[in-house]
Amino acid sequence: KSKDGINFADDSEISDWARDAVYVMSANDIIRGRDDNMFCPKDRLTYEECIVLDLRILNLQSQN
């Protein structure tokens, strides 16, 4: 899978250990960030965001 995802405006706030995973998930349309091209790595996910992530991962798995 590609590592070339969205270049988030707050990229510098993403922890070094998580950055590669964030961009792989972004490149594979699992995560898209929030408004204004922000990833907001220090914010908590909402219940709705968790459900959307689960559905996108399940959809990706069913395609393989």
N, C-alpha and C positions, 0 to 999 in steps of 0.2 A: 504494500500500500504506500501511497505517496505521503511525504511529510510536508508538502507545500500547501498549507491551509491559509486561512485568513490571517493577515498581519494585524493583530489586534492593537488598538491604540495604547492600551495599558500593558503591553507585552513585558515591560520591565518589572511589573508587579507579579508576574507568574514565576513561581519558584523554579529554580534551575532543574531540580529533579523531575518536575512535572511538564516542563516546556515541550519536550519532544512528543509526549503523549497528547498534549493539548492540540498540537499542530497536526498530528496524524488523525485525531478524531475530527478536527476541523476539515481536513482535506477529504475525509470520507463522509462528510455531511452529517456527522453525529452531533456535533455541537456547532452553533452558529454565533454564539455570543449574544450580547444584549444591545440595546440602542446605542447609537453613536460609535459603533465598531468597538465596543468595550467587552472584555471578557469578565471582568470583576472577580478575580480569583479569591479575594478575601470575603466575598459575600456568600451567604448560605443559599443553596438551591431551594426554590419553592417546591411544593408537592407537585405542582403542574409541570415544572421543568424536569423533575425526576421521571415522571410518567413519559414525557416526550422522549427523553434519553433512552429509557427502556424500550419504547416502541421502535425507535430508530435502530437500536442495536439488534432487536429481534428481526426487524425487516432486513438488515444487512446480513444477518446469519441465514435467513431463509433464501437469500439470493445466491448463496454459495453452495 
